[in-house]
Amino acid sequence: MTTENISSPKQAFIGLQMLFVAFGALVLVPLITGLDPNVALLSAGVGTLIFQLCTKHQVPVFLASSFAFIAPIQFGVQKWGIPVTMGALLCTGIIYFALSTLVKFKGVGILHKYFPPIVIGPVIMVIGLGLAPVAVDMALGKSAPNVEPNTAMMISMITLATTLIVAVFAKGLLKLVPILAGLTVGYLLSVSMGLVDFTKVTEAAWFSLPNVSAPEFQLEAIFYLLPIALAPAVEHLGDVMAISQVAGKDFMKKPGLHRTLLGDGLATSAAAALGGPPNTTYSEVTGAVMLTKNFNPKIMTWAACWAIAFSFCGKIGAFLLTIPTFVMGGIMMLLFGAVAVVGVNTLTKSNVDLSVPRNLCIASVVMTFGIGGMLINIGEFSIKGISLCAIVAIVLNIVLPKEKLEEPSH
């Protein structure tokens, strides 16, 4: 089955279906980080359209809120506020641009040389594991003081159980929306127990402009956030390979990895310029493309247009803000662990031997620095968390000599 020749109304409906698949994860990131969910919808739509322009409308992917940036955004908002954090996130597009230029002139091999699995894998693991305490605190209702801890935990565990059941046992399209299924069950349970206040939904207008915010720039924040983009940017390589296999076309060659990286980077910068979370390619939507055999990139244009349209509905944003934090905590238990597992998978798929002293040293130092919260002060600047881990992993990979018998990872 192909969607090349189907009518526009049908394409529009399939596009809505793709947005539905992405919706749960898309709105979760702003809700956790304190950003505006309507702006996240707007920036996902705008980002996807920018990506399509860069890739000449050839790649059927949808871009939306990235989980890799949750912890850095939370830290940034707490330390510098939303405008400065957004300014720093806007600058992370530079990393994508630099990698895109490298790939254009040096080929994909340059990524394998400086960012092999032993560098990227542990950094992605730290992103997920570093967020584990956040998930537990949310699930226990620590950010909802008016709710009994036992009640919060019960609802969060039912939310988690629903998500797991749908992810493992569901069939067809339902299997691709476990987050949405979990959120729905947890939300309805909270409503039935009188734990949701609908006042702001009734007060909100049907039509309202998204609350976009202008970025501000501060050098310390930029240096903190810049290296974090390395992990999702290199993970982008795996995403493009996945959609290439699904669609039966080599998007690494046409339109080219340099174009997809540039599109992802510009989408991320555009999202931050609007006040939304950074964008990344969504594997849930890639799964939906595979399941429905809808390979026409026009479907993603429709999904982006739907996202932009919904961002102008004030009641949608107000409704999303009524989702209790402990319901989201139940989902986070799975999602943050899943991010760490992506890191593990990066190592295992590439047959990285952790008994080799060099690999063991890189992984060990990165994991300890990341989970332990290592902090390095350089004059007025301080660097910690994922940024520090990314830099340490890259430097160790360059400095530590490779074993003679060690095969290069691809």
MISEVEX-951042 format. One line per field, with one value per residue (C-alpha): residue in three letters; x, y, z. Coordinates in Angstrom, 1 decimal, always signed. Each point is the difference from the previous one (the first is absolute). Example, Ala and Ser with C-alpha at 12.3 -4.5 7.8 and 13.67 -1.06 7.14 Angstrom:
! residues 2
dose	Ala|Ser
c1	+12.3|+1.4
c2	-4.5|+3.4
c3	+7.8|-0.7
//
This chain:
! residues 410
dose	Met|Thr|Thr|Glu|Asn|Ile|Ser|Ser|Pro|Lys|Gln|Ala|Phe|Ile|Gly|Leu|Gln|Met|Leu|Phe|Val|Ala|Phe|Gly|Ala|Leu|Val|Leu|Val|Pro|Leu|Ile|Thr|Gly|Leu|Asp|Pro|Asn|Val|Ala|Leu|Leu|Ser|Ala|Gly|Val|Gly|Thr|Leu|Ile|Phe|Gln|Leu|Cys|Thr|Lys|His|Gln|Val|Pro|Val|Phe|Leu|Ala|Ser|Ser|Phe|Ala|Phe|Ile|Ala|Pro|Ile|Gln|Phe|Gly|Val|Gln|Lys|Trp|Gly|Ile|Pro|Val|Thr|Met|Gly|Ala|Leu|Leu|Cys|Thr|Gly|Ile|Ile|Tyr|Phe|Ala|Leu|Ser|Thr|Leu|Val|Lys|Phe|Lys|Gly|Val|Gly|Ile|Leu|His|Lys|Tyr|Phe|Pro|Pro|Ile|Val|Ile|Gly|Pro|Val|Ile|Met|Val|Ile|Gly|Leu|Gly|Leu|Ala|Pro|Val|Ala|Val|Asp|Met|Ala|Leu|Gly|Lys|Ser|Ala|Pro|Asn|Val|Glu|Pro|Asn|Thr|Ala|Met|Met|Ile|Ser|Met|Ile|Thr|Leu|Ala|Thr|Thr|Leu|Ile|Val|Ala|Val|Phe|Ala|Lys|Gly|Leu|Leu|Lys|Leu|Val|Pro|Ile|Leu|Ala|Gly|Leu|Thr|Val|Gly|Tyr|Leu|Leu|Ser|Val|Ser|Met|Gly|Leu|Val|Asp|Phe|Thr|Lys|Val|Thr|Glu|Ala|Ala|Trp|Phe|Ser|Leu|Pro|Asn|Val|Ser|Ala|Pro|Glu|Phe|Gln|Leu|Glu|Ala|Ile|Phe|Tyr|Leu|Leu|Pro|Ile|Ala|Leu|Ala|Pro|Ala|Val|Glu|His|Leu|Gly|Asp|Val|Met|Ala|Ile|Ser|Gln|Val|Ala|Gly|Lys|Asp|Phe|Met|Lys|Lys|Pro|Gly|Leu|His|Arg|Thr|Leu|Leu|Gly|Asp|Gly|Leu|Ala|Thr|Ser|Ala|Ala|Ala|Ala|Leu|Gly|Gly|Pro|Pro|Asn|Thr|Thr|Tyr|Ser|Glu|Val|Thr|Gly|Ala|Val|Met|Leu|Thr|Lys|Asn|Phe|Asn|Pro|Lys|Ile|Met|Thr|Trp|Ala|Ala|Cys|Trp|Ala|Ile|Ala|Phe|Ser|Phe|Cys|Gly|Lys|Ile|Gly|Ala|Phe|Leu|Leu|Thr|Ile|Pro|Thr|Phe|Val|Met|Gly|Gly|Ile|Met|Met|Leu|Leu|Phe|Gly|Ala|Val|Ala|Val|Val|Gly|Val|Asn|Thr|Leu|Thr|Lys|Ser|Asn|Val|Asp|Leu|Ser|Val|Pro|Arg|Asn|Leu|Cys|Ile|Ala|Ser|Val|Val|Met|Thr|Phe|Gly|Ile|Gly|Gly|Met|Leu|Ile|Asn|Ile|Gly|Glu|Phe|Ser|Ile|Lys|Gly|Ile|Ser|Leu|Cys|Ala|Ile|Val|Ala|Ile|Val|Leu|Asn|Ile|Val|Leu|Pro|Lys|Glu|Lys|Leu|Glu|Glu|Pro|Ser|His
c1	+0.0|+1.3|-1.2|+1.5|-3.4|-2.6|-2.2|+0.9|-2.8|+1.2|+3.6|-1.2|-1.7|+3.1|+2.1|-2.3|+0.5|+3.8|-0.3|-2.2|+2.8|+2.6|-2.4|+0.7|+3.8|-0.3|-1.9|+1.7|+3.3|-1.4|-2.2|+3.0|+2.3|-2.5|-0.2|-3.3|-1.5|-1.7|+3.4|+1.4|-2.8|+0.8|+3.8|-0.5|-2.1|+2.4|+3.0|-1.4|-0.7|+3.5|+1.5|-2.1|+1.3|+3.6|-0.5|-1.9|-3.2|+1.5|+0.2|-3.3|+0.9|-1.7|+2.0|-1.1|+1.2|+3.3|+0.4|+3.8|-0.4|-2.4|+2.6|+2.0|-3.2|-1.1|+3.5|+0.1|-3.5|+0.8|+3.4|-0.5|-3.7|-1.9|+1.2|+3.8|-0.5|-1.8|+2.8|+2.5|-2.1|-0.3|+3.9|+0.0|-1.0|+3.7|+1.0|-2.4|+1.3|+3.6|-0.7|-2.0|+3.0|+2.4|-2.1|-0.4|+3.7|+1.5|-2.8|-1.9|+3.2|+1.1|-2.9|+1.1|+3.6|-0.7|-3.4|+0.1|-2.5|+2.4|-0.4|-3.7|-1.3|+1.1|-1.1|-3.5|-0.1|+0.9|-2.9|-2.5|+1.4|+0.6|-3.7|-1.0|-0.4|-2.2|-2.4|-0.1|-0.7|-2.8|-1.5|+0.0|-1.9|+2.7|-1.0|-3.7|+0.0|-3.8|-0.2|+0.7|+3.4|-1.7|-2.8|+2.6|+2.1|-3.1|-1.1|+3.6|+0.5|-3.4|+1.1|+3.4|-1.8|-2.3|+2.9|+1.9|-3.0|-0.8|+3.7|+0.4|-3.4|-1.9|-0.2|+0.0|-0.1|-0.9|+3.5|+1.5|-1.8|+0.9|+0.8|-3.4|-1.8|+1.8|-0.7|-3.7|-0.5|+1.9|-1.8|-3.5|+0.8|+1.2|-3.2|-2.2|+1.8|-0.6|+3.7|-0.3|-1.0|-1.7|-0.3|+2.8|-1.5|-3.4|+1.7|+2.3|-1.0|-0.6|+2.3|+3.2|+3.4|+2.7|+2.0|+3.3|+3.0|+3.1|+3.3|+2.8|+3.7|+2.4|+3.5|-0.1|-3.3|+1.1|+3.2|-2.0|-2.6|+2.1|+1.7|-3.3|-1.1|+2.7|-1.9|-3.3|+1.8|+2.0|-3.1|-1.6|+2.3|-1.9|-3.4|+0.8|+1.3|-3.2|-2.4|+2.2|-0.6|-3.7|-0.5|+2.4|+1.9|+3.5|-0.6|+3.7|+0.9|-3.1|-0.8|+3.2|+0.8|+1.4|-3.4|-1.9|+2.4|-0.3|-3.8|+0.0|+2.3|-2.0|-3.2|+1.5|+1.2|-3.4|-1.8|+2.2|-0.5|-3.8|+0.5|-0.6|+2.1|+2.6|-1.2|+1.1|-1.2|-2.8|+0.5|-3.7|-1.0|+2.6|-1.7|-3.4|+1.4|+1.3|-3.3|-2.3|+2.4|-0.6|+3.4|-1.2|+1.8|-3.2|-1.6|+2.5|-0.8|-3.6|+1.1|+2.0|-2.9|-2.3|+2.5|+0.2|-3.8|-0.4|+2.6|-2.5|-2.7|+0.3|-2.2|+2.4|+2.9|-2.1|-1.3|+3.6|+1.1|-2.7|+1.8|+1.2|+3.8|-0.3|-1.7|+3.0|+2.3|-1.4|+0.8|+3.5|+0.9|-0.1|+1.2|+3.1|+1.1|-0.7|+2.4|+2.7|-0.7|+0.5|+3.5|+0.5|-1.3|+2.5|+2.8|-1.4|-1.0|+3.5|+1.6|+1.9|+2.2|-0.1|+2.7|+2.5|+1.7|-0.4|-3.8|-0.4|+1.8|-2.1|-3.3|+0.9|+1.2|-3.0|-2.6|+1.6|+0.3|-3.6|-1.9|+2.3|-0.5|+3.6|+0.6|+3.1|+0.5|+2.0|+0.3|-3.5|-1.4|-1.0|-0.8|-1.9|-2.5|-0.4|+2.1|+3.0|-0.6|-0.1|+3.3|+1.7|-1.1|+1.2|+3.4|+0.6|-0.9|+2.6|+2.7|-0.1|+1.9|-2.0|+1.0|+1.7|-2.5|-3.0|-2.2|-1.4|-3.7|-2.5
c2	+0.0|+3.5|+3.5|+1.7|+0.3|+0.2|+3.0|+3.0|-0.5|-3.6|+1.3|+2.5|-2.7|-2.2|+3.0|+0.5|-3.7|+0.6|+3.0|-2.2|-2.5|+2.7|+2.0|-1.7|+0.4|+3.4|+1.7|-1.9|+1.9|+3.5|-1.2|-1.4|+2.9|+2.8|+1.2|+0.8|-3.1|+2.1|+1.5|-3.6|-0.9|+3.1|-0.6|-3.7|+1.0|+2.8|-2.2|-2.8|+2.4|+1.4|-3.5|-0.8|+3.1|-1.0|-3.6|+1.0|-1.6|-3.5|-1.4|-1.1|+0.9|+2.2|+2.1|+0.9|+0.4|-1.7|-1.9|+0.4|+3.6|-0.4|+0.1|+2.8|+2.1|-0.6|+1.1|+2.9|+1.4|-0.3|+1.8|+2.5|+0.1|-1.0|+2.8|-0.7|-3.8|+0.5|+2.2|-2.7|-2.7|+2.1|-0.1|-3.9|+0.1|+1.0|-3.6|-1.4|+2.5|-0.9|-3.8|+0.6|+1.9|-2.8|-2.7|+2.0|+0.3|-3.0|-2.6|-2.0|-1.7|+3.2|-0.6|-3.6|+1.3|+2.8|-1.2|-3.8|-2.1|+0.0|+3.8|+0.4|-3.1|+0.9|+3.7|-1.1|-2.4|+2.9|+2.1|-2.7|-1.1|+3.6|+0.6|-3.1|+2.0|+2.5|-2.8|-1.5|+3.3|+0.8|-3.5|+0.4|+3.3|+2.2|+2.8|-0.4|+0.7|+0.0|-3.7|-2.9|-1.7|-3.4|+1.3|+1.6|-3.2|-2.2|+2.1|+0.3|-3.8|-0.6|+2.5|-1.8|-3.5|+1.3|+1.3|-3.3|-2.1|+2.1|+0.1|-3.8|-1.6|+2.5|-0.5|+2.4|+3.7|-0.3|-1.5|+3.3|+2.1|-1.5|+3.4|+1.4|-3.1|+0.2|+3.8|-0.5|-2.8|+1.9|+3.3|-1.6|-1.7|+3.4|+1.6|-2.7|+0.6|+3.8|+0.8|+2.2|+3.6|+1.1|+3.7|+1.2|-2.1|+1.7|+3.4|-0.5|+1.3|-2.4|+2.1|+1.7|+0.7|-2.4|+1.6|+0.3|+1.5|+1.8|-1.7|+1.8|-0.9|-0.7|-1.5|-2.3|-1.6|-0.4|-1.8|-2.2|-1.1|-0.1|-3.4|-1.7|+0.3|-2.5|-3.1|+0.7|+1.2|-3.2|-2.1|+1.7|-2.2|-3.1|+1.6|+0.8|-3.6|-1.3|+2.0|-1.0|-3.7|+0.6|+1.9|-2.1|+3.1|+1.1|+3.5|+0.1|+0.5|+1.8|+2.6|-0.7|-0.2|+3.5|+1.3|-1.9|+1.2|+3.6|-0.4|-1.4|+2.8|+2.8|-1.5|-0.1|+3.6|+1.1|-1.8|+1.8|+3.3|-0.4|-1.2|-3.7|-3.1|-1.1|-2.3|-3.5|-2.6|-2.2|-3.8|-0.5|+1.7|-2.0|-3.1|+1.3|+0.6|-3.6|-1.4|+2.0|+0.0|+3.8|+1.0|+3.3|+2.9|+2.1|-1.9|+1.7|+3.4|-0.6|-1.2|+3.2|+2.1|-1.7|+0.6|+3.7|+0.3|-1.7|+2.4|+2.9|-1.7|+1.4|-2.7|-2.8|+1.6|+0.6|-3.6|-1.4|+2.0|-1.7|-3.4|-0.8|-0.3|-3.5|-1.3|+1.3|-1.6|-3.4|+0.5|+1.4|-3.2|-1.8|+2.8|+1.1|-3.6|-0.5|+2.9|-1.8|-3.2|+1.7|+0.7|-3.6|-1.0|+2.3|-1.9|-3.6|+0.6|+1.1|-2.9|+2.3|-2.2|+1.6|-2.4|+1.9|+2.4|+3.0|-0.5|-0.8|+3.2|+2.3|-1.5|-0.1|+3.6|+1.3|-1.9|+1.0|+3.7|+0.0|-1.8|+1.3|+3.6|+0.9|+3.7|+1.8|+3.7|+2.0|+3.6|+1.4|-2.9|-3.4|-3.1|-3.0|-2.7|-1.2|+2.8|-1.1|-3.6|+0.7|+1.9|-2.6|-2.8|+1.7|+1.0|-3.5|-1.6|+2.2|-0.2|-3.7|-2.2|-2.7|-3.6|-1.7|-2.8|+2.3|+0.1|+3.5|+0.3|+0.8
c3	+0.0|-0.8|+0.9|-3.0|-1.8|+2.8|+0.3|+2.2|+2.5|+0.6|+0.3|+2.6|+2.0|+0.0|+1.0|+3.0|+0.8|+0.0|+2.3|+2.3|+0.2|+1.0|+2.2|+3.4|-0.1|-1.8|+2.8|+2.9|-0.4|+0.4|+2.9|+1.9|-0.7|+0.6|-3.6|-1.8|-1.7|-2.7|-0.9|-0.1|-2.5|-2.1|+0.0|-0.9|-3.0|-1.1|+0.6|-2.1|-2.9|+0.2|+0.0|-3.1|-1.8|+0.8|-1.2|-3.1|+1.2|-0.3|+3.5|+1.8|+3.6|+2.6|+2.4|+3.6|+3.6|+0.8|+3.3|-0.1|+1.1|+2.9|+2.8|-1.5|-0.6|+3.6|+1.3|-2.4|+0.8|+3.8|-0.3|-2.8|-0.8|-3.2|-2.4|+0.7|-0.2|-3.4|-1.3|+0.9|-1.6|-3.1|-0.2|+0.2|-3.7|-0.6|+1.0|-2.7|-2.5|+0.7|-0.2|-3.2|-1.6|+1.2|-1.6|-3.2|-0.5|+1.8|-0.3|+2.7|+1.1|+1.9|+2.5|+0.6|+0.6|+2.6|+1.3|+0.1|+2.1|+3.0|+0.1|-0.8|+1.9|+3.6|-0.6|-1.0|+3.0|+2.3|-1.5|+1.0|+3.3|+1.2|-0.4|+2.1|+3.3|-1.8|-1.1|+3.5|+1.7|-2.5|+0.4|+3.8|-0.4|+1.6|-2.4|+1.0|+3.7|+0.2|-1.0|+2.3|-0.9|-0.1|-2.3|-2.3|-0.1|-0.7|-2.9|-1.4|+0.2|-1.8|-2.7|-0.3|-0.1|-2.8|-2.0|+0.3|-0.9|-3.1|-1.1|+0.3|-0.7|-2.2|-3.8|-3.0|+0.5|+3.8|+0.5|-1.1|+2.6|+3.4|+1.4|-1.0|+1.3|+3.4|+0.3|-0.9|+2.6|+2.7|-0.8|+0.1|+3.3|+1.4|-1.2|+1.6|+3.3|-0.2|-0.4|-3.2|+0.0|-3.3|+1.0|-2.4|-2.9|+0.3|+0.3|-3.0|-3.5|-2.9|-2.1|+1.4|-1.3|+1.3|+2.8|-1.9|+1.8|-1.4|+0.9|+1.9|-0.2|+2.8|-0.6|+3.0|-1.0|-3.6|+1.0|+2.4|-2.6|-3.2|+0.5|+0.9|-3.6|-1.0|+1.3|-1.8|-3.1|-0.3|+1.0|-3.0|-2.1|+1.3|-0.6|-3.6|-0.5|+1.6|-2.3|-3.0|+0.8|+0.6|-3.3|-2.1|-1.0|+1.0|+1.4|+1.2|-3.7|-1.3|+1.2|+2.1|+3.7|-0.1|-1.1|+2.7|+2.7|-1.2|+0.1|+3.5|+1.2|-1.6|+1.4|+3.5|-0.2|-1.4|+2.9|+2.6|-1.7|+0.5|+3.6|-0.6|+0.8|-2.5|-2.7|-1.0|-2.5|+1.6|-0.1|+0.9|-3.2|-1.9|+1.5|-1.2|-3.5|+0.0|+1.2|-2.3|-3.0|-0.4|-1.4|-1.6|+1.7|-0.7|+2.9|+2.3|-1.5|+1.1|+3.4|+0.4|-1.1|+2.5|+2.8|-0.9|-0.1|+3.4|+1.5|-0.6|+2.2|+3.5|+1.5|-1.2|+1.9|+3.1|-0.1|-0.3|+3.0|+2.1|-0.3|+3.5|+0.4|+1.6|-3.2|-2.0|+2.6|-0.8|-3.7|+0.9|+1.8|-3.4|-2.2|+1.8|+0.4|-3.7|-0.8|+2.0|-1.8|-3.3|+1.2|+1.0|-3.4|-1.7|+1.6|-0.5|-3.7|-0.8|+1.9|+2.3|+2.3|+3.5|+1.2|-2.2|+2.5|-2.3|-0.4|+3.7|+1.0|-2.3|+1.1|+3.7|+0.2|-2.0|+2.1|+3.3|-1.0|-1.3|+2.7|+2.8|-1.0|-0.6|-0.3|-1.4|+0.5|-2.6|+1.2|+0.0|-2.0|+1.4|-2.0|+1.2|-1.0|-3.6|-1.4|+2.1|-0.9|-3.7|+0.1|+2.2|-2.3|-3.1|+1.6|+1.4|-3.3|-1.8|+2.7|+1.0|-2.5|-1.7|+0.7|-2.9|-0.1|+0.4|-3.0|-0.9|+0.8|-2.7
//
